[in-house]
Amino acid sequence: MAAVLGLGGLFVKSGDPVAMGAWYRRVLGIDWSEFGAIFPHPDRGFTLISGFKQTSTYFDPSPLPVMLNLIVDDLDGMLERARAEGVEPLGRDDSDPNGRFGWLIDPWGLKIELWEPPAKAD
C-alpha cells in the first residue's frame, strides 16, 4: 500500500529567491544551492505538519499563513549567530517538555521557529 513518508519540502514564493538564499545562508548557516536547502533526516526530532485555527496568534507578528520550523542542535548558538547578523530574535521558550524554542522573522515576513529537541535518551 502506498504511504506518505514525511515532509518533502516547504516552498515559499519570493520576489528575489537569490537574496532569500543568501539571507538564510548568512543568518542561519544553511547550505543553500540553486534548488534551495536540502537536509538529511536529523538524528532527533521529527517532521510535523499541523493545522492552526485562522484566529491563532502563534505566527505573529508575521502576516503570512505559514511558519517554518527548523530543528537545530544548539539554540543558543543559532540565536547568537542571528544577532551577529543584525536579526533580533522575537523570543524563546526553554520550558517546553518538547525542547527549547526560539523565533525569528526573515526579511520576507516568514516566522521561523528554531527547535532544539531534547537529547535522545540512552
C-alpha positions as CSV (number, residue, x, y, z in Angstrom):
1,M,0.0,0.0,0.0
2,A,1.3,3.5,-0.8
3,A,2.1,5.8,2.1
4,V,3.3,9.3,2.8
5,L,6.8,9.0,4.4
6,G,7.3,12.6,5.6
7,L,7.6,16.2,4.6
8,G,9.4,16.6,1.3
9,G,9.8,20.4,1.4
10,L,8.5,23.8,2.1
11,F,8.2,26.1,-0.9
12,V,8.0,29.8,-0.5
13,K,7.3,32.4,-3.1
14,S,9.9,35.2,-3.1
15,G,10.4,38.3,-5.2
16,D,14.1,37.6,-5.1
17,P,15.0,33.9,-4.5
18,V,18.7,34.5,-4.8
19,A,18.6,37.2,-2.0
20,M,16.4,34.8,0.1
21,G,19.0,32.0,-0.2
22,A,21.8,34.5,0.7
23,W,20.0,35.6,3.8
24,Y,19.3,32.0,5.0
25,R,23.0,31.1,4.3
26,R,24.3,34.2,6.1
27,V,22.0,34.3,9.1
28,L,21.3,30.7,9.8
29,G,24.3,29.0,8.1
30,I,22.1,26.9,5.8
31,D,23.8,25.5,2.7
32,W,21.5,27.0,0.1
33,S,22.0,25.9,-3.6
34,E,20.1,26.9,-6.7
35,F,17.5,24.4,-5.7
36,G,17.2,25.6,-2.1
37,A,18.3,23.8,1.1
38,I,18.4,20.0,1.3
39,F,18.6,18.4,4.8
40,P,19.2,14.8,5.7
41,H,16.8,13.5,8.3
42,P,18.0,14.6,11.7
43,D,19.0,12.1,14.4
44,R,16.5,13.6,16.7
45,G,13.2,15.4,16.4
46,F,10.6,14.7,13.8
47,T,8.7,16.4,11.0
48,L,5.3,17.7,11.8
49,I,2.5,19.1,9.5
50,S,-0.1,20.8,11.7
51,G,-3.1,23.0,11.1
52,F,-3.7,26.1,13.2
53,K,-7.0,28.0,13.5
54,Q,-7.3,31.1,11.4
55,T,-7.6,33.1,14.6
56,S,-4.3,31.7,16.0
57,T,-1.7,34.3,17.0
58,Y,1.1,31.8,17.1
59,F,2.6,33.0,13.7
60,D,2.5,36.7,14.9
61,P,4.0,39.1,14.0
62,S,4.2,37.5,10.6
63,P,1.3,38.3,8.3
64,L,1.8,35.0,6.4
65,P,-0.3,31.9,6.9
66,V,2.8,29.7,7.1
67,M,5.6,29.3,9.6
68,L,8.9,27.4,9.1
69,N,10.2,25.2,11.9
70,L,13.9,24.3,11.8
71,I,15.5,21.6,14.0
72,V,18.8,23.0,15.4
73,D,21.4,21.3,17.5
74,D,22.4,24.5,19.5
75,L,19.6,27.0,20.1
76,D,21.8,29.5,22.0
77,G,24.5,29.4,19.2
78,M,21.9,29.9,16.5
79,L,20.2,32.8,18.2
80,E,23.6,34.4,18.8
81,R,24.5,33.9,15.1
82,A,21.3,35.7,14.1
83,R,22.0,38.6,16.5
84,A,25.5,38.9,15.0
85,E,23.9,39.3,11.6
86,G,21.6,42.0,12.9
87,V,18.5,39.8,13.3
88,E,17.0,40.2,16.7
89,P,15.1,37.1,17.9
90,L,11.5,37.5,18.8
91,G,11.7,35.4,21.9
92,R,12.5,32.0,23.2
93,D,11.0,29.3,25.4
94,D,13.2,26.9,27.4
95,S,10.4,25.5,29.5
96,D,8.6,23.3,26.9
97,P,8.9,19.5,27.5
98,N,9.3,19.0,23.7
99,G,12.6,21.0,23.7
100,R,13.8,24.6,23.5
101,F,12.4,27.1,21.0
102,G,13.4,30.5,19.6
103,W,11.8,32.6,16.9
104,L,12.9,35.0,14.2
105,I,11.3,36.8,11.2
106,D,13.0,36.7,7.8
107,P,13.1,39.8,5.6
108,W,10.1,38.5,3.7
109,G,7.9,38.2,6.8
110,L,8.2,34.5,7.4
111,K,8.3,33.5,11.0
112,I,11.0,30.9,11.7
113,E,10.7,28.7,14.7
114,L,14.1,27.2,15.8
115,W,13.6,24.0,17.7
116,E,16.3,22.2,19.8
117,P,14.7,18.9,20.7
118,P,15.7,17.2,23.9
119,A,18.7,14.9,23.6
120,K,17.9,11.3,22.9
121,A,17.6,9.1,25.9
122,D,20.2,6.4,26.0
